[in-house]
């Protein structure tokens, strides 16, 4: 891979969904539109306050691996497909093995490898 891509910033975006169907739909769209290189999904139990009540639900958490420049596009797509009124969409910069970070960039970029 071209090492000039190493200057790009990879992000990990954390999103929760109410069920696997919605999570899978979001993940497929993110990857097919090259907004994400990969999406990992796994079940989580959540306890949270919503409308002044304590709620407890089983959800699907998603780790979306992407280039930092795609964040706004990802938010727009997730909100258009998500079943929640206010989906959790958080992001963190990530560090890791450089070849893998390059792969994230190449596969979540509009630029061709």
HELIX and SHEET records of a PDB file:
HELIX    1   1 UNK A    3  UNK A    7  5                                   5    
HELIX    2   2 UNK A   20  UNK A   32  1                                  13    
HELIX    3   3 UNK A   68  UNK A   70  5                                   3    
HELIX    4   4 UNK A   71  UNK A   81  1                                  11    
HELIX    5   5 UNK A   98  UNK A  107  1                                  10    
SHEET    1   A 4 UNK A  38  UNK A  50  0                                        
SHEET    2   A 4 UNK A  53  UNK A  67 -1                                        
SHEET    3   A 4 UNK A  10  UNK A  17 -1                                        
SHEET    4   A 4 UNK A  89  UNK A  93 -1                                        
END                                                                             
